[in-house]
């Protein structure tokens, strides 16, 4: 028996033995992921035919390394409930594909299955979560980890090996269409949420490929895949902490980003993918390319073979839809890559397959148990939505509604009754009735109360329909309060043309205002929505604006025309029910802003943690600060903070951390969540500091009158700076600390590093 078939040997031993038996084409085949998995089959009723292109690819390499997106369903893939995989058919076809690869592989090498999981599985009946920006607003890594674990269980039962999880992007420019995929603008918040996502999915036996490495959220002008024009210090302070957190959480893979950093494409950046990721951070898994990104290196090489070699030598181990890696055999013959580097990459892929047990049990049970993961059976997605909404404004305590008294509520706006507008990009088709819109949630909650709910559409998301506005205004005169559900959409289901990597290419008419390749120069509500809001405001009736979108919007006009504002980044399928619970007071708002909201687009950048070397956002014709900054968020009660023990001075040698002990008390009449946030500002050091930098945070629920004493930590690393030689150094000097919550500074002080 060949050693690689011996189960008693370690995955590495088995992989090394198998590697020695492989031809160069077979090795190259393990590194390619050229096929669109949703295109390897055709469905007619319950019958499935594997297409010739798939069979030719298997024959070309005597097997396959990985297949992307077998289960993917959306307008780009062309898969829906008639043409895609659902029920028992899903695992059945997965096994059919695996069986064909095994039977036509000389050495019997199974194929890995990779799939998109940016906020749940992008498959028919996939368990969907609120988008990352909503998850970040919860300030609760534990909630996200629990929800991701449900996704992981479903993925495992469907036979998925690699989950492609958005976890690394830090939001620095809200004009970027992929803002929704970020956990926020702060590196500490992003790191903790990224760690939670990795742990949640991998706890169920599915390997995470964390994306995108690195600094994709920096952008130039908010344009997708544009240059990150930053130096190594900004890279380390802002964009690399989530990467390090994912390594520490045990992520099995990383996906390189499309962008360049200071002139070097990430896919060609050996310092980033090898020296830092493997040498400094100790990562031992594999690096995957983003879709067709290797071929895009032609912009600097002018040669597809050279592009493939450049990416491999930089540290990319697995391609995605490109042709550059298909030319690695030619690159080897030309001396552009070494056999040693080729074998290194192949060994990583083979070891994953052995470690996952694919050689010993390549198939999964053919049943539909994976469909039991619904929001009703697994409420983790709804709980995430419950705590993600951020109450920004509540004049005259307009909210929550008092259901003991008669109240006529008019619900209006394009996002009031549009389920896909709650779900975000990378979303599959959903079955009718599988989600709850805001209108549905409010009607359901108002049943058997003295509150009546009426509805007028108000306006479309994008088109201008003056008669619809007039209809909503007419109904508004009969209402006591107006709930205007406004915002945008990343839904691909209204039409559009897509690029080879799945990003939007063109829109015949505006159908999306957020999503991949949908960047904004204005950050304004699309279509007639501002006009609708202004007309409603002029009626004199109180207006509660519920914002549902994938990015921060310019808030100036929205704020002036609203007595109440509830900000909901795409809250997922159960988001409408969560909004209803919050408006009726069944829950108190618990979210805090994960990203600052500009008053107007010209203020950008408005992230809170700018450098102290200049006066950020200081213009003669605008406020110095946006009204709604990172960490803001109201609730239906009041809190009081009392200092118990301030952090003392820190010796440069010895102590690893300082601590702040505070007592927080709910002094109001409703139970609610407090989210104490500890910020630092170093006033002396080797390089410029940030005016504020989040150092620690926690979240706790307190009943009326309840108080709790808690400890927040200042780790030694938070006090270090990257000095002129780009070495982390702890220097003496004064450090200021600030304790904030809800946008208010409660306590402050200082200490010395000696």
C-alpha positions, 0 to 999 in steps of 0.5 A: 500500500502506498504510504499516502493511503495509510491512515496511521500516518500524519497528514504531512507524511501522507502529503509528502509521499503523494507529492513525490508521485505526482507529475508537474501537470498534476501539481499545477492542477492542484494549485488552479481553481479555474472553474466556476463551480456553478457552471460545472453542472446543468439542471433539468428538473431533478436530473443533473448533467456534468458539463464537458468543460468540467470533464476536460479540466479534470482530464487536463490535470488528472484531477482538480485542486479546488472548485469554487462556488458549486452552490452559489446562486445569484443573478451572476451565476444564473442559478435560482430555485429552478436551475440551482441546487437545493434540498437533497440535490445539493449534497447529491451533486456535490458527491457526484462531482467529487466521485467524477474527480476521484474516478478520473484522477490517476492518484485518486486525489479528491477536490476541495469545495470552496464557497462564499460566506461573507454573511452566511452561505451564498446558496439556496436556503443558505443561513444568512446573517446581517452584513459585517457592518451591522455585526460591527455595530453590535460591539459583541464578538460573542453574538457574531461567533454564535451566528457564524457557528450556525453557518459553519454547521450548515456548510459542513453538512453541505460538504463545503471545505473552505469558507471565503469569509470577509474579515480583514477590510477596515472601513476608511472611506464610506464611498467604497461600495464594499463598506458593508463587508467591513466590521468598521473603521477601528482596527481593534473592533475589526480585529475582535469581530474578525477573530469571532467570525473565524472561530465561529465557522471553524468550530464546526469543522469548516476551514476559513479563508479570510479576505482580503489581504490587505488594506483594501478598505483604504482606497483612493477616493473610495474606488473599488480595488484602487491604490492604498497610498499609505506607508508601512506605519499606517498599514501596521496600525490600521489594516494589519491588526485584523490579519494578525487576529485571524492568524491567532484565531487559526484561520487556515487560509487568506485571500490576497486583495486586488489593490496595490499598496504603495505601488506593489500589487498585493498578489505580487507583494512577497513582503506581505504574503511571505515575510510578514504573514509567514515569517513574522506572524507564523501563518502555516496555511495557504494563500488564495488569489482573488478572482482573476487577480493574478491575470491583472498582474499583466498591468506590470508584467505584460506577460501572463506567464510572468504574472503567474510566476510573480504571484507564486513567488510572492506567496500565492498558493492557489489561484481563482479563475485565472489563467496565469497559474495554468501557465506555471508549467511553462513558467517552470520550464523558463526558469521563472519559478523553482520546483521547490516553490511549486512543491511547497504550494502543492504540499500545502493544498495536499495537507489540507485535503488529508487533514480534512479526511477527504482521502478517507471519507470523500462523500457526505450524507445525501439528505436535506438536513442542512435545510433545517438551519432557518432563522426560526430554528436558529435565532442567532441571526435575529439576535445579531440584528436585534443588537445591530441597530443604532439609535442616533436621535430620539427627540422628545422621547418619540420612541418607543411607541406607547401601545397603550394609547391610540397611535396612527403610524404611517410606514413609507419609503422604498426599503419598508417592504423590500426584503432584498434591500435588507440582505446586502451583496453576495446574497442568494435568491430567498424563498417567499416568506423566508424573511420579515420586512419592516412593514411586515414586522410593524404590522405583526407587532401592532396586531391586538394593540391600539396602534394602527399601521398604514402604508404608502410606498412613497417613492422607488429606490432610484427612479423619480415618481412625484405622484408617489410622493404626493400619495405618501404626503396625503396619507401623512396628514392622517397619521400621528407619526411617520416611519420613513424606511429609507436607504439603499440596496446592494441587491443584484436581482433588479438587473445589471451586467457583471464582470468575470469576477462577479463584480457589477460592470454596468447598470442600464438604470440605477438598481444598486447604490452599494456593493462590489464596484458600486462606489459613490461620490455623493453618499446621498440617499438615491432617487427621490428619497431626500425629497420624500423626507423633506416633504414629510417633514414639512407636514409637521408630523414627527418623522422617524427615519429608519436607514437601511443601507450598506454604507454610511450616508451623508447625514446633514439633510436626513438629520434636519428632517427627522425627529428620530433616526434608527440606523440599520446597516443591512440587518439580514432576513429578520431585520424587519422584526428587529426594527419593530421590536425596537420601535415598540420598546420590546428591546432597547437599542443596543448598537453603537456606530462602527463607522463615523457618519459624515454630515456631508461628503466633503468632510471625508475622511471623518474616521475618529482616529485621525492623527494629532499632527493636524486639525482633522475636519477643520473647514471654514464652511463646515462643522469641525466634527460630524454629528454622529461619530464612531461609538455613538448610539442612544438607548431608552435609559440612562447610565452613570459611570463611577471611577473605582480605580484609575490605571497607574504608571507603567514601568517600561520593563516588567508589567504587561498591562494596566487596568481601569476599574469602573462601576456602571449603573442603569439610572433609568426605567428600562433595561438596556445595554451599556457599551463602555469604550476605553480610548487612549492618546499618547501625548509624547513619543517617537512618532505622531499619535492618534487623537483617540485610539480604542484600547478596550471595550465590553458590553453588558446588560443592566436592569433598572437600578442595577450596577456592575463593576468591570475592568478594562485592560490597557495591554502593553502593546497598545502603548507601543509605537512603530518608531522611525526604524519600524520597530515596536518600541515602548517609550516614556511619556504621558498617556491620556485615557478616556472612557466613553459610551453613546458618544459621551465622554464619562471619565478621563485621566492620564498616566505615565510610561516611565 
